[in-house]
Amino acid sequence: MSVRELVVLGTASQVPTRHRNHNGYLLRWDGEGLLFDPGEGTQRQMLRAGVAAHDLNRLCVTHFHGDHSLGLAGVIQRINLDRVPHEITAHYPRSGKRFFDRLRYATAYRETVGLTEVPVSADGVVAATPSYTLEARKLSHPVESYGYRLVEPDGRRMLPERLAAQGIKGPDVGRIQREGVLDGVALEDVSEVRRGQRFAFVMDTRLCDGVHALAEGCDMLVIESTFLHEDEHLAVEHGHLTALQAGRVARDAGVRHLVLTHFSQRYNDRGGPTGTGAGVADEFEREARVAGFDGELTVAADLMRVPLPRRGAGAG
C-alpha cells in the first residue's frame, strides 16, 4: 500500500530546546523518501521515529544555516555505513556548495553509496520522475534560500456509472485506460481528471513571491512560523514569517492542510511572552485561524506523523 505522510523529526528554530530538536522533515511519497533540512541530531531523531537510511532517496536543503543543515554529515555517513542499495540525490543552493562539501566530507569514512549532487541556482524544475515533479522557488532570507514543491501528474478517475452505461467491464476497463479508446468510446467519456496531489516545503523566508508560488493549491503546506504576530518586527529583521502571515498565505493559496513549524526558542511549552497562559501550540494555531485559514491545521511537534489529506472534491 502506498504511503504519503510527513514525519516530523525536529521543529526548533536556531537552537534545539529540551522539547524540540533542530529541524528535520521526511516526506514519505509512495516508495520514496525525501528528507528536508536535516539539522543537528537528525540521525538520532530518525532512529526514534523508526526511519532508516534505506528510506531516503533525496536530501533537500533550503539553505545553509546550521539548524537546517548540520545533520547532513551524520545522515550522509549513515547512508554509506548502512550501504543503502540505491543512489541518493542531494539538492541545495548552488551558492552554498562549499558548505555542502565540508559537511559531506566532515570526517573520514568509506563511501559505498552513489550520491548525486543537483544544486539549485534558479526557479524551476530540479527533478522529474514518473511519480512527481520537484520544483524549487527562491525565498527571501539573509542567505540564499529555496523552497521546494512536489507535484504529482494529473491522472484520471474512472466513473463506474459511465462504464456501465457503455457496457465496459472487466479487462476492458484496463484496456481503455491504456489505449485511450475502445470500440469508439473515448477514455474521456467514462472518466474525469483526477488532479495530482501537491506538497510544498517553505522554510526561512520573509513574505515574497516565492512563498505564494510554492503554496498555491497545495494539499499540504509545511511552512515556517518562527514568530507570533506581536514579534513581527523580529520576523522582518531576521527574514522569517509569523503564524499570522503563514495562515494568510495558506488561506489565499487554497491549502487543504497547513503544518506550522520552526518555532523560536523564545516561546516555551508554558506559553509565549503574551502571558495568556495558553500553550505555545494553541497560540500559533489561534493566529493562523485569526488570519482566516479554515482548513486542516497541525502545529508540528517532534516525532509527529502527519498523513497527506485524502483525495476529495478539493483535490480533483
Secondary structure, 3 states (H helix, E strand, C coil): CCCEEEEEEECECCCCCCCCCECEEEEEECCEEEEECCCCCHHHHHHHHCCCHHHCCEEECCCCCHHHHCCHHHHHHHHHHCCCCCCEEEECEHHHHHHHHHHHCCCCCCCCCCEEECCECCCEEEEECCCCEEEEEECCCCCCCEEEEEECCCEEEECHHHHHHCCCCCHHHHHHHHHCEECCEEHHHCEEEECCCEEEEECCCCCCHHHHHHHCCCCEEEEECCECHHHHHHHHHHCCCEHHHHHHHHHHHCCCEEEEECECCCCECCECCCCCCCCHHHHHHHHHHHCCCCCEEEECCCCCEEECCCCCHHHC
